[in-house]
Amino acid sequence: MRPRAVESSGAEDLRADDQPVASKAPDTMPPAAVRDAAAREAAAKDDATSWLVPFSVALIICASAITVLWHLQDASLRNANTGSRYATVESLVDYGTYVIDKSRYQHTVDKVKIDGHFYSSKPPLLPTYAAGIYWVYQQITGHTIAQHEGAVVWLGSLTSGWLGHLVLLIYMYRLGKLLFKRQLAIIGTVTAAGFTYLGAAYATTLNNHSVAAAFAIVGLYHTIRACREEGRTRDYVLAGLALGFLPGIDLPSSAISAAFALCLLRNDWRKTLLYFATATLPGLAIHFLLTYIASGSFIPIYERRELYDYPGSYWLRENGIDALREPKTIYTFNLLLGHHGLFSMTPIFVFSLLGLWSFIKQQGSPRWIALAVSLVSLVVFSFYVFRSHNYGGWCVGIRWLVPQMALLVVFFGVWLDRVRLSRLKLGLVVVAFAIGAYNTQDGLSGPFQFS
């Protein structure tokens, strides 16, 4: 009979879930105990409807994937950014060279001149991958990009941006299950990644930003798993593979790879050097090898500014948004809260800062992961503030920070998992989510437009 009495008591507690925790706790109960009681109540309620999470997440992922699929780019002649990559894609497959002189996309301004020939200024890893997709398509159909640009560009967008976005959503769910106790936090994180995160807009194109974000989230997931007691060797390996390819996709995101490597070193330096470091070598080796083959140097083209200085170069006569010379105070404001602002375009990141702080206050690996993400975000943001004067051209939001945005989405979930949502807080979240969703929807129609 005692088990039945205990069960009855538990049922009474579950039925009382809508009552404030403070009303059921003695006045002398410490705030930490109140929070713990609230967490237990939320967990008990979640257990009763646990089937809702995978079902809801599956619907959200499908809806976001279909939305991005519907908006996939199928033309690139007028887009200097993606056109630069397709110049390499066409030249590699149709002319067998990284030289883009004969490409129909060679008019792009994102190019450099080496030994009298034009080359794309983009890192070669992603365009070379896309060229492999195009080569397979051409072998099957016999079609060229000159004759069937729509099909080739659409396929390139599908197998880069869209595929990366799908991987990101799946790993957002896996991170949610790994880190969060509340269903709301898991569902809210995946929903934010699918509909109010600007990387979803860039996923409609062949681009480095949303692809790099996917590698960063995969790396984060396996880094966190490796730092836990149940962390396995394969987590070090998979983290190394993801974070090894990341710099070749997006050079500034090397900071993410370095920061997570430090977290792993602190956790277990032997496994980090033996498994993680070894697993990073394929991605890094391919990046440097392709850079050398494409440009004759191991130094990335972005770091060889002299290659942009040739007669007729756009970068010697910049105009429009690229020619802005604003004071750094105004420029920084616009990157944070202005027309390309990190927080004005995606206001839920304000809550992400609170999630980061809650992890920083903890002990152990959560603190170091949060410190790593905070440091990376600060370093990359500062890099662009001091090294640049434009906003990445005509684009929605500050596209350079898309990989860091993906990390901040995770910490929005951390905040959701720990906060008690009053009506005011819920209202603020809904408003912030709506603003971000509007900007993302605007970007889906074409991310390379004025913000």
VEXDRENTI-123835 format. One line per 2 residues: their letters; for each residue x, z, y of C-alpha. Coordinates in steps of 0.05 Angstrom, whole numbers. Layout:
! residues N
a> X:Z:Y  ...
This chain:
! residues 451
mr> 0:0:0  58:11:48
pr> 77:-62:51  5:-79:69
av> 7:-27:124  72:-56:151
es> 42:-126:148  -19:-102:186
sg> 25:-72:239  63:-136:246
ae> -2:-175:253  -24:-128:308
dl> 42:-143:344  31:-218:337
ra> -39:-214:364  -12:-176:424
dd> 37:-231:443  0:-249:506
qp> 10:-178:533  70:-166:579
va> 128:-134:542  136:-81:595
sk> 65:-55:582  81:-41:510
ap> 149:-10:524  162:60:551
dt> 179:63:624  248:87:605
mp> 263:25:562  327:-9:588
pa> 320:-80:615  363:-106:557
av> 315:-75:507  256:-108:543
rd> 290:-175:538  306:-165:465
aa> 234:-147:450  210:-209:487
ar> 258:-251:447  232:-222:381
ea> 160:-235:402  176:-306:420
aa> 213:-317:355  154:-289:315
kd> 106:-335:350  152:-394:338
da> 156:-380:264  81:-390:258
ts> 84:-461:285  154:-483:266
wl> 128:-550:241  112:-569:312
vp> 185:-575:333  209:-632:288
fs> 142:-668:296  143:-662:372
va> 217:-680:377  206:-742:333
li> 150:-765:380  193:-752:442
ic> 253:-789:414  210:-848:393
as> 177:-851:461  242:-848:499
ai> 275:-899:452  217:-947:460
tv> 217:-939:536  291:-956:540
lw> 282:-1013:490  227:-1042:533
hl> 273:-1044:594  336:-1070:560
qd> 377:-1116:605  375:-1189:582
as> 414:-1223:639  479:-1205:672
lr> 503:-1263:716  482:-1228:780
na> 508:-1160:761  581:-1150:779
nt> 589:-1088:736  561:-1110:670
gs> 582:-1182:686  654:-1159:685
ry> 646:-1134:614  609:-1197:591
at> 665:-1239:621  711:-1206:570
ve> 659:-1213:515  651:-1287:526
sl> 725:-1300:535  745:-1264:472
vd> 695:-1299:427  691:-1368:458
yg> 762:-1375:484  803:-1325:443
ty> 833:-1289:503  823:-1231:550
vi> 834:-1279:608  766:-1291:641
dk> 784:-1353:682  736:-1398:642
sr> 680:-1348:635  614:-1361:671
yq> 619:-1288:693  687:-1295:725
ht> 656:-1291:795  649:-1215:785
vd> 685:-1173:837  706:-1124:783
kv> 768:-1162:764  843:-1162:775
ki> 897:-1215:775  956:-1212:728
dg> 1008:-1268:725  961:-1316:759
hf> 901:-1303:714  838:-1261:722
ys> 821:-1203:677  763:-1154:677
sk> 781:-1088:709  740:-1050:657
pp> 773:-1012:600  775:-1061:541
ll> 748:-1017:485  674:-1024:499
pt> 676:-1100:516  717:-1113:453
ya> 665:-1076:412  610:-1117:445
ag> 650:-1181:431  649:-1163:358
iy> 573:-1158:361  570:-1225:396
wv> 617:-1257:345  571:-1234:287
yq> 510:-1261:325  545:-1327:337
qi> 566:-1334:264  494:-1322:241
tg> 458:-1365:293  510:-1413:321
ht> 487:-1395:391  533:-1383:449
ia> 523:-1337:509  524:-1398:554
qh> 463:-1426:518  427:-1362:500
eg> 448:-1309:550  384:-1270:543
av> 391:-1258:469  466:-1241:472
vw> 459:-1194:532  398:-1161:501
lg> 435:-1150:436  495:-1122:474
sl> 450:-1074:511  416:-1054:445
ts> 480:-1039:407  514:-1001:463
gw> 469:-967:515  407:-961:472
lg> 444:-940:409  484:-889:448
hl> 420:-861:478  389:-854:409
vl> 450:-816:383  448:-771:445
li> 375:-753:433  387:-737:360
ym> 446:-692:377  407:-659:433
yr> 358:-637:379  414:-614:334
lg> 444:-574:391  376:-544:405
kl> 369:-520:333  440:-493:335
lf> 435:-455:401  363:-438:416
kr> 311:-391:387  250:-415:426
ql> 212:-478:409  201:-490:483
ai> 277:-494:495  288:-545:439
ig> 229:-589:459  245:-582:533
tv> 318:-602:524  301:-665:484
ta> 246:-683:533  294:-675:592
ag> 346:-719:558  294:-772:543
ft> 258:-776:609  290:-740:668
yl> 364:-754:655  393:-815:691
ga> 434:-835:630  369:-861:600
ay> 366:-912:656  438:-935:645
at> 424:-940:571  387:-1005:585
tl> 454:-1040:597  523:-1051:567
nn> 555:-992:604  607:-938:594
hs> 567:-880:623  511:-869:573
va> 556:-887:515  608:-836:539
aa> 552:-785:546  534:-795:473
fa> 606:-784:451  610:-722:495
iv> 547:-691:465  570:-706:394
gl> 637:-674:411  603:-613:442
yh> 559:-603:380  617:-604:331
ti> 661:-562:377  609:-507:380
ra> 599:-510:304  674:-507:293
cr> 680:-446:338  628:-407:297
ee> 645:-366:236  612:-418:191
gr> 651:-474:224  679:-522:174
tr> 739:-568:172  694:-629:180
dy> 670:-603:247  741:-605:273
vl> 748:-676:246  683:-701:274
ag> 696:-668:342  764:-702:342
la> 736:-770:326  683:-766:381
lg> 729:-737:434  785:-785:414
fl> 743:-846:429  713:-816:492
pg> 773:-830:539  774:-903:519
id> 701:-910:537  703:-871:602
lp> 772:-852:629  751:-792:673
ss> 716:-762:613  785:-748:585
ai> 774:-682:620  717:-667:571
sa> 761:-681:511  817:-638:539
af> 771:-579:556  737:-578:488
al> 806:-584:454  827:-520:491
cl> 765:-485:464  783:-505:394
lr> 856:-485:403  833:-416:425
nd> 789:-411:364  838:-434:311
wr> 901:-469:334  923:-488:263
kt> 859:-526:246  858:-556:316
ll> 928:-585:309  919:-606:237
yf> 849:-634:236  823:-643:307
at> 886:-672:338  896:-719:279
at> 824:-743:283  833:-761:357
lp> 889:-810:342  848:-871:320
gl> 807:-872:383  866:-860:429
ai> 910:-910:391  857:-965:394
hf> 847:-953:469  921:-958:486
ll> 933:-1017:439  875:-1057:469
ty> 897:-1039:540  967:-1066:524
ia> 940:-1130:492  892:-1142:549
sg> 938:-1126:608  1009:-1123:582
sf> 1015:-1049:598  993:-983:568
ip> 973:-959:637  898:-968:648
iy> 880:-1022:699  842:-971:741
er> 909:-937:754  945:-1001:775
re> 916:-1010:844  965:-1066:861
ly> 928:-1113:812  868:-1112:858
dy> 908:-1138:917  907:-1214:909
pg> 886:-1268:959  810:-1271:963
sy> 800:-1203:929  735:-1170:946
wl> 771:-1103:949  811:-1128:1009
re> 747:-1142:1047  697:-1092:1022
ng> 627:-1094:1051  561:-1057:1047
id> 561:-991:1010  632:-1003:985
al> 658:-1005:1056  632:-937:1077
re> 683:-890:1108  640:-828:1116
pk> 670:-759:1130  682:-722:1065
ti> 631:-669:1085  576:-721:1090
yt> 600:-757:1028  601:-692:988
fn> 531:-674:1012  504:-741:990
ll> 536:-733:922  503:-665:913
lg> 438:-665:952  432:-732:987
hh> 413:-803:967  458:-802:906
gl> 455:-727:896  467:-695:829
fs> 415:-641:844  368:-681:889
mt> 361:-737:838  355:-689:778
pi> 333:-621:804  330:-588:735
fv> 406:-582:740  395:-523:786
fs> 368:-487:725  428:-512:685
ll> 474:-473:731  435:-410:712
gl> 443:-428:639  517:-437:648
ws> 522:-369:682  484:-335:625
fi> 535:-362:575  594:-344:619
kq> 570:-271:619  573:-270:543
qg> 633:-255:500  667:-302:451
sp> 659:-377:443  595:-385:486
rw> 634:-361:547  691:-410:534
ia> 645:-469:522  608:-454:587
la> 673:-446:625  698:-512:596
vs> 635:-549:618  637:-517:687
lv> 711:-534:696  701:-606:673
sl> 643:-616:720  682:-588:778
vv> 745:-627:763  710:-694:754
fs> 666:-684:815  727:-665:857
fy> 764:-726:830  711:-773:857
vf> 704:-736:923  778:-743:939
rs> 793:-809:905  732:-849:926
hn> 692:-865:988  633:-904:959
yg> 579:-886:910  595:-931:851
gw> 565:-991:887  491:-1005:887
cv> 466:-958:833  414:-904:820
gi> 446:-835:827  519:-820:819
rw> 531:-859:756  602:-833:748
lv> 575:-764:729  527:-786:674
pq> 570:-756:618  571:-689:655
ma> 496:-695:667  486:-697:592
ll> 524:-632:584  482:-600:640
vv> 418:-620:603  441:-575:545
ff> 448:-516:593  379:-529:622
gv> 357:-514:550  400:-451:549
wl> 363:-427:611  295:-444:581
dr> 314:-406:518  328:-342:557
vr> 281:-340:616  212:-309:619
ls> 171:-365:651  125:-338:705
rl> 75:-385:737  122:-395:796
kl> 181:-412:751  139:-458:709
gl> 114:-494:771  185:-503:796
vv> 206:-532:729  148:-581:729
va> 163:-604:800  238:-611:785
fa> 223:-648:721  175:-695:756
ig> 226:-713:810  279:-728:758
ay> 230:-768:715  210:-810:776
nt> 283:-827:792  297:-842:719
qd> 236:-888:715  260:-922:778
gl> 328:-932:746  298:-960:682
sg> 274:-1021:721  347:-1034:739
pf> 400:-979:746  443:-1023:791
qf> 400:-1020:853  402:-977:915
s> 390:-904:898
